[in-house]
Amino acid sequence: MRVLHIGKYFPPFAGGMEHFLADLLPALNAQGVEAAALVHHERSGWRGARPTAPDDPPVYRAPTYGRLLYAPISPAFPRWIDRLIGEFKPDLLHLHLPNTSAFWALALPAARRLPWVVHWHSDVVASTLDRRLSLAYGLYRPFEQRLLARAQQIIATSPPYLESSPALAPWRERCVVIPLGLDPARIPDPDATSRAQAEALWKAVTPSQGHARRPWRILAIGRLTYYKGHEVLIRAAVELPEAGVLIVGAGDLADSLRGSIDALGLTGRVRLAGHQPGPVLNALLASCDLLCLPSIERTEAFGLVQLEAMRFGKPVVVSDIPGSGTGWVVHQAGNGLTVPPGDPGALATAIDGLRRDPEQAQRLGQTGARALETRFSIARIAEQIAQLYTEHDPRHLNPRSPQDRHSATLSGEGR
């Protein structure tokens, strides 16, 4: 069976959706599914990119011309979809949303002839933090709903997100929950050079005077954007004099966050480390004491970085955002503590509690490592997705009884 994934970006672009797709393609191949992906090029320009070497991942990158409200601008994307359907001849399309370019499937006859699976990574939240998104969603929603109406199956990444999503509410009978997964082999043990680079970054954050020389190491990873809650972590650090905080990522809030660090007198204890290459990021995960995910809005739908922390047996402190899967992952994996979103005091209390109880911190980290093997491995997730594909493989659909045809109607087949 051949499946064409329509995604937003692909590594080296850094993001949870992107790393999940990179792990998923080879895992599906191991399940007997020949999978390829069409995404946007991570660099602006008129040229796209195709796999050329035999060992290149089967990923095609359409040319882009920047972004508008977090959405890639790619006029050539529909032409690339049409051409790739003709070349690759997929049996099914797997559309990863949110992604405005996926809407082109509604207009292309070649795409409409195929069954679709929609992977619902997150709602486009009508944000109270970025009001531009609230206005833009009025234009986005009609296309979103038309695409969902056409889908045979919709994958949500957690029960809380499915239950709380207004966009998915009309289509819940055709939704299935399959969490995100991770391939531990993608994250190797850090080499000596990467460890040295990570140690240099940690040495740049020191505890307050009068405390131990080696700070308790708190790591946060994510784009410096409106919903990630880094401001909350910075304010919590005021109450954590024995901790050093590294925030890894780039984004439009870098100057604002740097100003908060200076205004709160945290220079030297909290540092924005900017974008870091993968090997250094892995070394930071391996050498931290705790990973913090302080996000404050449902745009943070799952938090794949939690699974990366599980790879190294690290405990987490995570915002339990109502209607999001962030806290659900912690409750399922037993890998850390949850706190109310946007509450610096509660965040500081949870972090300091684990610092004061290293046995609990170690126990939570080890429990998370086991959960990665048993619940969130990419092999397990790919097996579930491959099984879902077979239910909608047009090559294998046989005549059905009236009862079977009724079930197919509820799941969206035949639309």
KEKE-3310 file (N, C-alpha, C; in steps of 0.2 Angstrom, whole numbers, plus 5000, padded with zeros to 4 digits):
npx = (5004:5002:5005:5003:5009:5003:5011:5017:5030:5047:5060:5076:5068:5062:5051:5036:5026:5034:5045:5038:5032:5044:5049:5038:5037:5048:5044:5031:5035:5041:5030:5025:5020:5022:5027:5027:5031:5024:5029:5032:5046:5059:5066:5065:5062:5062:5065:5061:5063:5068:5069:5085:5096:5098:5097:5090:5077:5060:5054:5047:5049:5040:5042:5043:5038:5040:5031:5014:5005:5010:5007:5013:5018:5015:5013:5015:5011:4999:5002:5012:5007:4998:5006:5014:5005:5002:5015:5019:5008:4998:4988:4981:4978:4986:4983:4990:4985:4985:4986:4986:4989:4985:4972:4971:4969:4955:4952:4958:4955:4962:4966:4954:4949:4955:4954:4955:4964:4964:4976:4974:4983:4982:4969:4966:4967:4956:4963:4965:4977:4984:4976:4975:4974:4962:4954:4958:4954:4941:4941:4947:4940:4929:4935:4942:4932:4925:4935:4936:4924:4925:4934:4939:4943:4948:4962:4964:4975:4974:4962:4956:4959:4951:4938:4936:4937:4930:4930:4931:4919:4907:4911:4914:4910:4918:4931:4946:4957:4974:4989:5003:5020:5037:5053:5065:5078:5081:5086:5101:5113:5122:5137:5155:5159:5146:5142:5151:5148:5135:5138:5144:5134:5126:5135:5134:5123:5120:5117:5109:5119:5127:5121:5123:5136:5134:5119:5102:5096:5086:5076:5069:5061:5057:5048:5049:5036:5019:5010:5018:5022:5034:5036:5030:5038:5049:5045:5043:5055:5060:5057:5065:5079:5090:5091:5095:5090:5088:5082:5078:5077:5070:5062:5048:5047:5058:5066:5057:5056:5069:5070:5061:5069:5080:5073:5068:5079:5086:5097:5110:5105:5094:5093:5091:5094:5094:5092:5097:5108:5103:5111:5117:5105:5100:5110:5108:5096:5100:5108:5101:5091:5077:5063:5054:5037:5029:5017:5003:4991:4978:4984:4995:4995:4999:5013:5026:5039:5040:5040:5053:5060:5057:5065:5077:5075:5070:5062:5047:5039:5023:5011:4994:4984:4967:4957:4968:4981:4992:4993:4987:4996:5006:4998:4995:5008:5015:5026:5029:5025:5010:5003:4993:4990:4999:5002:5014:5018:5013:5020:5033:5033:5031:5042:5052:5049:5052:5066:5069:5066:5075:5074:5060:5060:5069:5062:5050:5056:5061:5049:5043:5052:5050:5037:5038:5043:5032:5020:5021:5030:5036:5035:5024:5014:5014:5010:4996:4992:4994:4985:4973:4974:4972:4959:4953:4958:4957:4959:4956:4943:4928:4912:4898:4888:4871:4872:4886:4888:4881:4889:4901:4896:4895:4908:4913:4917:4915:4911)
npy = (4994:5011:5027:5044:5057:5073:5086:5100:5105:5098:5090:5098:5108:5113:5105:5098:5092:5090:5082:5070:5066:5063:5052:5043:5040:5030:5020:5016:5010:4999:4992:4988:4998:5009:5024:5042:5059:5076:5092:5109:5118:5122:5133:5149:5153:5150:5138:5121:5104:5088:5070:5063:5055:5037:5034:5045:5052:5049:5062:5077:5093:5107:5123:5139:5155:5162:5166:5168:5173:5162:5152:5143:5151:5146:5146:5136:5124:5116:5112:5103:5094:5088:5083:5074:5065:5059:5053:5046:5038:5036:5026:5031:5047:5055:5068:5081:5091:5107:5115:5125:5123:5110:5111:5112:5100:5098:5104:5098:5086:5074:5072:5071:5059:5050:5041:5049:5051:5061:5069:5075:5087:5099:5111:5126:5138:5150:5162:5171:5177:5180:5190:5191:5178:5175:5182:5178:5164:5164:5164:5153:5142:5137:5130:5121:5113:5108:5100:5091:5085:5078:5068:5051:5046:5052:5056:5059:5065:5063:5059:5070:5081:5078:5077:5091:5098:5110:5111:5097:5092:5090:5079:5068:5054:5048:5049:5043:5039:5041:5042:5053:5047:5041:5038:5031:5028:5038:5048:5048:5043:5056:5062:5065:5078:5085:5084:5092:5104:5106:5106:5118:5127:5125:5130:5143:5147:5151:5148:5158:5169:5162:5149:5132:5128:5121:5122:5117:5109:5116:5113:5120:5118:5124:5134:5152:5158:5164:5155:5146:5149:5153:5165:5163:5153:5160:5169:5161:5156:5166:5162:5151:5150:5141:5136:5134:5140:5135:5140:5134:5138:5148:5163:5175:5181:5183:5195:5201:5192:5191:5204:5203:5194:5202:5212:5206:5203:5191:5188:5178:5167:5163:5159:5162:5151:5151:5144:5127:5114:5097:5087:5094:5098:5085:5082:5091:5087:5075:5079:5087:5091:5091:5093:5106:5110:5124:5128:5138:5138:5129:5127:5121:5105:5092:5090:5084:5085:5080:5066:5065:5069:5057:5048:5050:5047:5057:5067:5077:5093:5099:5110:5108:5109:5114:5104:5100:5088:5088:5087:5074:5066:5065:5059:5047:5042:5043:5051:5063:5079:5089:5105:5120:5130:5145:5149:5155:5153:5140:5132:5135:5129:5115:5112:5114:5105:5093:5095:5094:5081:5070:5056:5054:5061:5054:5042:5045:5049:5036:5029:5036:5032:5019:5020:5025:5015:5006:5012:5024:5022:5023:5013:5006:5015:5017:5004:5004:5015:5009:4999:5006:5011:5000:4998:5007:5005:5006:4996:4984:4985:4976:4970:4974:4970:4977:4982:4983:4993:5004:5006:5010:5022:5030:5031:5039:5034:5033:5045)
npz = (5000:4996:5003:5003:5012:5017:5023:5034:5037:5038:5046:5043:5049:5065:5075:5084:5076:5064:5068:5072:5060:5053:5061:5059:5045:5041:5051:5047:5035:5039:5043:5031:5023:5010:5011:5008:5008:5006:5009:5014:5009:5020:5019:5012:4995:4977:4972:4974:4982:4979:4984:4981:4982:4985:4999:5004:5014:5009:5004:4998:4995:4993:4985:4995:5000:5012:5027:5033:5046:5053:5043:5029:5014:4998:4983:4973:4978:4976:4962:4965:4973:4964:4954:4961:4965:4953:4950:4961:4964:4975:4986:4996:5004:5017:5028:5037:5049:5058:5043:5030:5016:5014:5011:4997:4992:4992:4980:4969:4957:4956:4969:4975:4971:4979:4995:5011:5026:5040:5050:5065:5073:5080:5085:5076:5086:5092:5097:5112:5115:5104:5093:5080:5075:5078:5070:5057:5058:5055:5041:5039:5044:5036:5025:5033:5039:5027:5023:5033:5032:5021:5024:5027:5039:5055:5064:5081:5094:5108:5120:5128:5120:5108:5114:5118:5107:5096:5083:5079:5084:5076:5069:5077:5077:5067:5071:5079:5092:5092:5100:5098:5094:5097:5090:5098:5093:5085:5093:5098:5111:5117:5110:5114:5110:5109:5122:5129:5123:5128:5142:5142:5140:5151:5161:5160:5167:5183:5201:5213:5224:5238:5237:5231:5220:5208:5199:5200:5186:5175:5160:5146:5130:5115:5102:5103:5106:5107:5114:5122:5135:5141:5148:5160:5166:5167:5177:5187:5190:5199:5211:5213:5218:5218:5206:5189:5173:5157:5141:5126:5110:5096:5091:5089:5101:5108:5111:5120:5130:5135:5140:5151:5159:5162:5169:5180:5187:5184:5176:5172:5179:5172:5155:5138:5126:5112:5096:5095:5088:5084:5090:5101:5108:5111:5120:5130:5135:5140:5151:5159:5174:5175:5164:5158:5153:5150:5144:5139:5132:5122:5109:5111:5110:5113:5116:5111:5115:5128:5126:5121:5133:5140:5133:5139:5152:5160:5172:5171:5172:5169:5161:5164:5153:5151:5141:5132:5127:5135:5149:5150:5144:5154:5164:5159:5157:5169:5171:5177:5185:5185:5183:5186:5171:5167:5180:5190:5203:5207:5198:5202:5214:5211:5204:5213:5223:5217:5216:5229:5232:5227:5225:5221:5209:5201:5201:5194:5181:5177:5176:5166:5155:5154:5149:5137:5130:5131:5128:5120:5109:5092:5084:5089:5087:5074:5070:5073:5065:5052:5053:5053:5040:5032:5033:5025:5012:4996:4987:4993:4997:4999:4993:5004:5018:5021:5034:5036:5027:5032:5044:5037:5032:5043:5047:5037:5024:5007:5004)
capx = (5000:5006:5002:5006:5007:5004:5013:5018:5037:5050:5067:5078:5064:5061:5044:5034:5023:5039:5049:5034:5032:5051:5049:5033:5038:5051:5040:5026:5038:5042:5024:5023:5017:5027:5025:5031:5028:5025:5029:5035:5053:5060:5070:5061:5065:5058:5066:5059:5068:5066:5075:5090:5101:5094:5096:5087:5070:5055:5051:5047:5048:5038:5045:5039:5040:5039:5025:5009:5002:5012:5006:5018:5015:5017:5008:5016:5010:4994:5005:5017:5002:4995:5012:5017:5000:5004:5021:5019:5002:4996:4981:4977:4981:4986:4984:4992:4983:4984:4990:4982:4991:4981:4965:4971:4966:4948:4951:4961:4952:4967:4966:4947:4948:4958:4952:4959:4965:4966:4979:4972:4988:4979:4965:4968:4964:4954:4967:4965:4984:4986:4970:4976:4972:4954:4951:4960:4951:4934:4942:4950:4936:4925:4939:4943:4926:4924:4940:4934:4918:4927:4939:4936:4945:4951:4966:4966:4981:4972:4955:4954:4959:4945:4932:4936:4939:4924:4931:4930:4913:4902:4914:4917:4909:4923:4937:4950:4963:4981:4994:5010:5025:5044:5058:5071:5084:5082:5089:5106:5117:5126:5144:5159:5158:5140:5141:5155:5144:5129:5140:5146:5128:5124:5139:5132:5118:5122:5112:5110:5125:5125:5119:5128:5139:5130:5112:5097:5096:5079:5077:5063:5062:5051:5048:5048:5030:5014:5007:5023:5022:5040:5036:5028:5044:5054:5043:5043:5062:5062:5056:5070:5086:5095:5090:5097:5085:5090:5076:5081:5072:5070:5055:5047:5046:5065:5067:5052:5058:5075:5068:5058:5074:5083:5069:5067:5086:5088:5102:5115:5101:5090:5096:5089:5100:5093:5091:5103:5107:5100:5115:5117:5099:5100:5115:5105:5091:5103:5111:5096:5088:5070:5061:5048:5033:5025:5013:4997:4985:4977:4988:5000:4990:5002:5020:5031:5046:5039:5043:5060:5063:5057:5070:5083:5073:5070:5055:5044:5033:5019:5005:4989:4980:4961:4956:4974:4984:4999:4993:4985:5002:5009:4994:4996:5015:5018:5033:5030:5019:5006:5002:4988:4993:4999:5003:5021:5019:5012:5026:5039:5032:5031:5049:5056:5047:5056:5073:5070:5065:5078:5071:5054:5062:5072:5057:5046:5060:5061:5043:5042:5056:5046:5031:5040:5043:5026:5014:5022:5035:5034:5033:5017:5009:5014:5006:4989:4990:4994:4979:4968:4974:4969:4951:4951:4962:4952:4961:4954:4936:4924:4905:4897:4881:4868:4874:4892:4888:4879:4895:4905:4894:4896:4915:4915:4918:4910:4909)
capy = (5000:5017:5033:5051:5062:5080:5089:5107:5105:5092:5092:5101:5112:5110:5106:5092:5088:5088:5076:5065:5064:5060:5045:5039:5037:5023:5015:5014:5006:4993:4989:4986:5003:5013:5031:5047:5065:5082:5097:5115:5119:5126:5140:5153:5153:5148:5131:5115:5099:5081:5066:5062:5049:5031:5034:5051:5051:5050:5068:5082:5100:5112:5130:5143:5162:5165:5164:5173:5171:5155:5148:5144:5154:5141:5145:5130:5118:5112:5108:5098:5088:5085:5080:5069:5059:5055:5050:5041:5034:5033:5023:5035:5053:5056:5075:5083:5098:5112:5116:5128:5120:5104:5113:5111:5093:5099:5107:5094:5080:5068:5071:5069:5052:5045:5041:5053:5051:5067:5068:5082:5088:5104:5116:5133:5141:5157:5164:5177:5180:5183:5191:5190:5172:5175:5185:5173:5158:5165:5163:5146:5137:5134:5125:5116:5109:5105:5095:5086:5082:5073:5063:5045:5044:5058:5054:5064:5063:5062:5059:5077:5085:5076:5079:5098:5102:5112:5109:5090:5090:5087:5073:5063:5047:5045:5050:5038:5042:5037:5047:5053:5042:5043:5033:5032:5027:5045:5052:5044:5045:5062:5061:5069:5085:5088:5085:5098:5110:5107:5109:5125:5131:5125:5134:5150:5148:5149:5149:5164:5169:5158:5142:5127:5130:5118:5123:5112:5111:5115:5114:5121:5118:5126:5141:5157:5161:5166:5150:5142:5150:5154:5170:5160:5149:5165:5172:5155:5156:5171:5158:5145:5153:5136:5133:5137:5138:5136:5140:5133:5139:5154:5165:5182:5184:5183:5202:5202:5187:5194:5210:5200:5191:5208:5216:5202:5202:5184:5187:5173:5161:5161:5161:5160:5148:5151:5137:5122:5108:5091:5083:5098:5097:5079:5082:5095:5083:5070:5082:5092:5087:5091:5096:5110:5112:5128:5131:5141:5138:5123:5126:5115:5100:5086:5091:5079:5085:5075:5059:5066:5068:5050:5044:5050:5046:5064:5069:5083:5097:5101:5113:5103:5114:5111:5102:5098:5082:5089:5083:5067:5062:5064:5055:5040:5039:5044:5054:5069:5082:5094:5112:5124:5134:5152:5150:5154:5150:5133:5129:5135:5124:5108:5111:5114:5099:5088:5096:5092:5074:5067:5049:5055:5064:5048:5037:5048:5048:5029:5027:5038:5029:5013:5021:5026:5008:5002:5016:5029:5020:5025:5006:5004:5020:5015:4998:5006:5019:5005:4995:5010:5012:4994:4998:5012:5004:5005:4990:4978:4985:4971:4972:4973:4969:4984:4984:4986:4999:5009:5008:5014:5029:5034:5033:5043:5030:5034:5052)
capz = (5000:4996:5006:5003:5018:5016:5030:5034:5036:5039:5048:5049:5053:5072:5078:5086:5070:5059:5070:5072:5053:5051:5064:5056:5038:5041:5055:5042:5030:5043:5043:5025:5020:5007:5013:5006:5011:5003:5014:5012:5010:5026:5017:5007:4988:4971:4971:4979:4983:4979:4986:4975:4984:4988:5006:5006:5015:5003:5006:4993:4998:4988:4986:4999:5000:5019:5031:5035:5052:5054:5038:5024:5007:4993:4977:4969:4982:4972:4957:4967:4975:4958:4950:4965:4965:4947:4950:4967:4963:4981:4987:5001:5007:5025:5028:5043:5050:5054:5037:5025:5010:5013:5008:4990:4990:4990:4973:4964:4955:4957:4976:4978:4969:4984:5002:5015:5033:5042:5057:5069:5078:5085:5082:5075:5092:5091:5103:5116:5116:5097:5091:5073:5073:5079:5064:5052:5059:5051:5034:5039:5046:5031:5022:5038:5039:5021:5022:5038:5030:5015:5027:5029:5046:5058:5070:5086:5097:5115:5122:5130:5114:5104:5118:5119:5100:5093:5075:5078:5087:5071:5066:5082:5075:5063:5075:5082:5096:5092:5102:5095:5096:5095:5089:5102:5089:5082:5098:5101:5117:5115:5109:5119:5108:5111:5129:5131:5121:5133:5148:5142:5141:5158:5165:5159:5171:5190:5206:5217:5229:5244:5235:5228:5214:5203:5200:5198:5179:5172:5153:5142:5123:5111:5099:5108:5103:5111:5118:5125:5142:5144:5153:5166:5168:5170:5183:5192:5192:5204:5218:5213:5218:5218:5200:5183:5168:5150:5137:5120:5104:5093:5089:5089:5108:5111:5114:5126:5136:5137:5144:5157:5162:5165:5174:5186:5190:5183:5171:5175:5181:5166:5149:5131:5122:5105:5092:5095:5083:5087:5095:5107:5111:5115:5126:5135:5138:5144:5156:5163:5180:5174:5158:5160:5147:5154:5139:5142:5128:5119:5103:5113:5110:5115:5119:5109:5119:5134:5124:5121:5139:5142:5130:5143:5159:5164:5175:5168:5175:5163:5162:5163:5150:5150:5134:5129:5129:5138:5156:5148:5143:5160:5168:5156:5157:5175:5170:5180:5189:5182:5187:5182:5166:5169:5188:5191:5210:5207:5194:5206:5220:5209:5202:5219:5226:5214:5218:5236:5233:5221:5223:5217:5202:5198:5200:5188:5175:5175:5174:5159:5151:5152:5146:5130:5127:5131:5125:5115:5104:5086:5081:5092:5084:5066:5069:5074:5059:5047:5053:5051:5033:5028:5033:5020:5006:4990:4983:4997:5000:4996:4994:5011:5020:5023:5041:5035:5023:5037:5048:5033:5031:5049:5047:5031:5018:5001:5003)
cpx = (5004:5002:5006:5004:5008:5005:5015:5026:5040:5057:5071:5074:5062:5054:5041:5031:5029:5043:5045:5033:5038:5051:5044:5034:5042:5048:5035:5029:5040:5036:5021:5020:5022:5024:5030:5027:5029:5024:5032:5042:5054:5063:5066:5065:5061:5059:5064:5065:5065:5071:5079:5094:5096:5093:5092:5080:5065:5051:5052:5045:5046:5041:5040:5042:5038:5033:5020:5005:5003:5011:5011:5014:5019:5012:5009:5014:5004:4997:5009:5012:5000:5000:5014:5011:5001:5010:5021:5014:5000:4989:4977:4981:4981:4988:4985:4990:4985:4989:4986:4983:4987:4975:4965:4968:4958:4947:4954:4958:4956:4966:4959:4946:4950:4954:4957:4958:4967:4969:4978:4977:4985:4974:4968:4964:4962:4957:4965:4972:4986:4979:4970:4973:4965:4951:4952:4956:4944:4935:4944:4945:4931:4929:4941:4938:4924:4929:4939:4928:4920:4932:4935:4937:4949:4955:4966:4971:4980:4965:4953:4954:4953:4939:4931:4936:4932:4925:4929:4923:4908:4905:4916:4916:4914:4930:4940:4956:4969:4986:5000:5015:5032:5048:5064:5078:5086:5086:5095:5109:5122:5134:5148:5158:5152:5139:5145:5151:5138:5132:5142:5140:5126:5128:5138:5126:5120:5117:5114:5116:5122:5123:5124:5130:5135:5123:5108:5095:5089:5079:5070:5065:5056:5052:5046:5042:5024:5011:5011:5024:5029:5041:5034:5034:5049:5052:5043:5051:5064:5062:5061:5077:5092:5095:5093:5093:5088:5083:5079:5075:5073:5063:5054:5047:5053:5067:5063:5054:5064:5074:5065:5064:5078:5080:5068:5074:5088:5093:5108:5111:5096:5093:5092:5095:5099:5092:5098:5102:5105:5105:5116:5111:5098:5105:5112:5100:5094:5106:5107:5094:5080:5069:5054:5044:5028:5019:5006:4990:4984:4981:4993:4995:4993:5008:5024:5037:5045:5042:5050:5064:5062:5063:5077:5081:5072:5063:5053:5039:5030:5013:4999:4983:4973:4959:4962:4976:4990:4998:4991:4991:5005:5005:4995:5003:5018:5025:5034:5025:5016:5004:4997:4992:4993:5000:5010:5022:5018:5018:5032:5039:5033:5039:5053:5055:5051:5063:5074:5069:5068:5076:5065:5056:5065:5066:5052:5049:5060:5055:5041:5046:5053:5040:5032:5041:5036:5020:5015:5028:5032:5032:5026:5012:5008:5009:4998:4987:4989:4987:4973:4968:4971:4962:4949:4955:4957:4953:4957:4947:4932:4917:4903:4889:4878:4871:4881:4893:4886:4885:4900:4903:4895:4904:4917:4916:4913:4908:4914)
cpy = (5006:5023:5039:5055:5069:5084:5097:5108:5098:5094:5093:5106:5109:5111:5099:5088:5086:5082:5070:5062:5060:5053:5041:5036:5030:5018:5012:5009:4999:4989:4987:4991:5007:5020:5036:5054:5071:5087:5103:5115:5124:5133:5143:5153:5150:5141:5126:5110:5092:5076:5064:5056:5043:5031:5040:5049:5052:5056:5073:5088:5105:5119:5134:5150:5165:5162:5170:5170:5163:5150:5149:5147:5150:5141:5139:5124:5113:5108:5103:5092:5084:5080:5073:5063:5055:5051:5044:5036:5031:5030:5027:5041:5054:5064:5077:5090:5100:5114:5119:5125:5113:5105:5112:5104:5093:5101:5103:5087:5074:5066:5068:5062:5047:5046:5045:5051:5058:5066:5075:5083:5094:5108:5122:5137:5148:5161:5171:5181:5183:5184:5191:5183:5171:5177:5180:5167:5158:5163:5155:5141:5134:5129:5119:5111:5105:5099:5089:5082:5077:5068:5057:5043:5050:5055:5060:5061:5062:5062:5066:5081:5084:5078:5087:5102:5104:5110:5102:5088:5087:5080:5067:5056:5044:5047:5044:5042:5038:5043:5047:5048:5045:5037:5034:5032:5034:5049:5048:5047:5051:5060:5066:5077:5089:5089:5091:5104:5111:5109:5116:5130:5131:5129:5141:5152:5146:5151:5156:5163:5166:5151:5138:5130:5127:5118:5117:5114:5110:5117:5115:5121:5120:5133:5146:5161:5161:5161:5146:5143:5151:5160:5168:5156:5154:5168:5167:5155:5161:5167:5152:5147:5147:5133:5137:5135:5140:5135:5140:5134:5146:5156:5172:5185:5184:5189:5203:5198:5189:5200:5208:5198:5197:5211:5213:5200:5195:5183:5183:5167:5159:5163:5158:5158:5148:5144:5133:5116:5102:5088:5087:5097:5090:5079:5086:5091:5078:5073:5086:5087:5087:5095:5100:5112:5117:5131:5133:5141:5131:5122:5121:5109:5093:5087:5085:5079:5081:5068:5059:5066:5061:5046:5044:5049:5052:5065:5076:5087:5101:5105:5109:5108:5111:5110:5101:5091:5082:5085:5076:5063:5060:5059:5048:5037:5039:5046:5060:5072:5087:5100:5115:5129:5141:5154:5149:5151:5142:5129:5129:5129:5117:5107:5110:5108:5093:5089:5093:5085:5071:5060:5049:5057:5058:5043:5039:5047:5041:5027:5030:5035:5022:5014:5023:5020:5005:5005:5021:5028:5021:5018:5004:5009:5018:5009:5000:5010:5014:5001:4999:5011:5006:4995:5003:5011:5002:4999:4984:4979:4981:4973:4970:4972:4976:4986:4987:4992:5005:5011:5012:5021:5033:5035:5037:5040:5032:5041:5055)
cpz = (5000:4999:5006:5008:5015:5022:5029:5033:5038:5042:5042:5052:5060:5074:5079:5080:5065:5062:5071:5065:5051:5055:5061:5050:5038:5045:5051:5037:5033:5044:5036:5021:5017:5007:5010:5008:5006:5008:5010:5013:5016:5025:5011:5000:4983:4970:4976:4979:4982:4981:4980:4976:4986:4995:5009:5009:5010:5004:5000:4996:4992:4990:4990:4998:5007:5022:5032:5040:5053:5049:5032:5017:5002:4987:4973:4972:4978:4966:4959:4970:4969:4954:4954:4965:4958:4947:4955:4967:4970:4981:4992:5002:5014:5026:5035:5044:5057:5048:5031:5018:5009:5010:5000:4988:4989:4983:4967:4963:4957:4965:4978:4976:4975:4991:5006:5022:5035:5049:5060:5074:5083:5081:5081:5081:5091:5097:5106:5117:5109:5093:5083:5071:5074:5073:5058:5052:5055:5044:5034:5040:5041:5027:5026:5038:5033:5021:5027:5036:5024:5018:5028:5036:5048:5064:5075:5091:5105:5116:5124:5124:5110:5108:5118:5112:5097:5086:5074:5080:5082:5068:5070:5080:5070:5065:5078:5086:5095:5094:5097:5098:5094:5094:5093:5099:5086:5087:5101:5107:5114:5115:5114:5117:5110:5118:5132:5129:5126:5139:5148:5143:5148:5163:5165:5163:5178:5195:5209:5222:5235:5243:5232:5222:5208:5203:5198:5191:5176:5164:5150:5135:5119:5108:5104:5105:5109:5116:5122:5132:5145:5149:5160:5170:5171:5176:5189:5195:5198:5211:5218:5213:5217:5211:5194:5177:5161:5145:5130:5114:5102:5092:5090:5096:5111:5114:5120:5132:5139:5142:5151:5162:5166:5170:5180:5190:5189:5178:5175:5178:5176:5160:5143:5127:5115:5102:5093:5091:5087:5092:5101:5111:5115:5121:5132:5139:5142:5151:5161:5169:5179:5167:5160:5153:5150:5149:5142:5138:5124:5112:5105:5115:5113:5119:5118:5113:5125:5132:5123:5128:5142:5139:5135:5151:5163:5166:5171:5173:5170:5165:5160:5160:5149:5142:5129:5131:5133:5145:5155:5147:5150:5164:5165:5157:5164:5176:5174:5184:5184:5186:5183:5177:5169:5176:5190:5198:5210:5203:5198:5211:5217:5207:5208:5223:5224:5216:5225:5237:5227:5219:5219:5210:5198:5196:5194:5182:5173:5173:5167:5154:5149:5148:5138:5126:5126:5127:5120:5110:5097:5082:5083:5088:5077:5065:5069:5068:5053:5047:5051:5043:5029:5028:5028:5013:5001:4986:4987:4999:4996:4997:5001:5012:5021:5029:5040:5032:5027:5041:5044:5032:5037:5049:5042:5025:5013:5000:4998)
residu = (MET:ARG:VAL:LEU:HIS:ILE:GLY:LYS:TYR:PHE:PRO:PRO:PHE:ALA:GLY:GLY:MET:GLU:HIS:PHE:LEU:ALA:ASP:LEU:LEU:PRO:ALA:LEU:ASN:ALA:GLN:GLY:VAL:GLU:ALA:ALA:ALA:LEU:VAL:HIS:HIS:GLU:ARG:SER:GLY:TRP:ARG:GLY:ALA:ARG:PRO:THR:ALA:PRO:ASP:ASP:PRO:PRO:VAL:TYR:ARG:ALA:PRO:THR:TYR:GLY:ARG:LEU:LEU:TYR:ALA:PRO:ILE:SER:PRO:ALA:PHE:PRO:ARG:TRP:ILE:ASP:ARG:LEU:ILE:GLY:GLU:PHE:LYS:PRO:ASP:LEU:LEU:HIS:LEU:HIS:LEU:PRO:ASN:THR:SER:ALA:PHE:TRP:ALA:LEU:ALA:LEU:PRO:ALA:ALA:ARG:ARG:LEU:PRO:TRP:VAL:VAL:HIS:TRP:HIS:SER:ASP:VAL:VAL:ALA:SER:THR:LEU:ASP:ARG:ARG:LEU:SER:LEU:ALA:TYR:GLY:LEU:TYR:ARG:PRO:PHE:GLU:GLN:ARG:LEU:LEU:ALA:ARG:ALA:GLN:GLN:ILE:ILE:ALA:THR:SER:PRO:PRO:TYR:LEU:GLU:SER:SER:PRO:ALA:LEU:ALA:PRO:TRP:ARG:GLU:ARG:CYS:VAL:VAL:ILE:PRO:LEU:GLY:LEU:ASP:PRO:ALA:ARG:ILE:PRO:ASP:PRO:ASP:ALA:THR:SER:ARG:ALA:GLN:ALA:GLU:ALA:LEU:TRP:LYS:ALA:VAL:THR:PRO:SER:GLN:GLY:HIS:ALA:ARG:ARG:PRO:TRP:ARG:ILE:LEU:ALA:ILE:GLY:ARG:LEU:THR:TYR:TYR:LYS:GLY:HIS:GLU:VAL:LEU:ILE:ARG:ALA:ALA:VAL:GLU:LEU:PRO:GLU:ALA:GLY:VAL:LEU:ILE:VAL:GLY:ALA:GLY:ASP:LEU:ALA:ASP:SER:LEU:ARG:GLY:SER:ILE:ASP:ALA:LEU:GLY:LEU:THR:GLY:ARG:VAL:ARG:LEU:ALA:GLY:HIS:GLN:PRO:GLY:PRO:VAL:LEU:ASN:ALA:LEU:LEU:ALA:SER:CYS:ASP:LEU:LEU:CYS:LEU:PRO:SER:ILE:GLU:ARG:THR:GLU:ALA:PHE:GLY:LEU:VAL:GLN:LEU:GLU:ALA:MET:ARG:PHE:GLY:LYS:PRO:VAL:VAL:VAL:SER:ASP:ILE:PRO:GLY:SER:GLY:THR:GLY:TRP:VAL:VAL:HIS:GLN:ALA:GLY:ASN:GLY:LEU:THR:VAL:PRO:PRO:GLY:ASP:PRO:GLY:ALA:LEU:ALA:THR:ALA:ILE:ASP:GLY:LEU:ARG:ARG:ASP:PRO:GLU:GLN:ALA:GLN:ARG:LEU:GLY:GLN:THR:GLY:ALA:ARG:ALA:LEU:GLU:THR:ARG:PHE:SER:ILE:ALA:ARG:ILE:ALA:GLU:GLN:ILE:ALA:GLN:LEU:TYR:THR:GLU:HIS:ASP:PRO:ARG:HIS:LEU:ASN:PRO:ARG:SER:PRO:GLN:ASP:ARG:HIS:SER:ALA:THR:LEU:SER:GLY:GLU:GLY:ARG)
# end
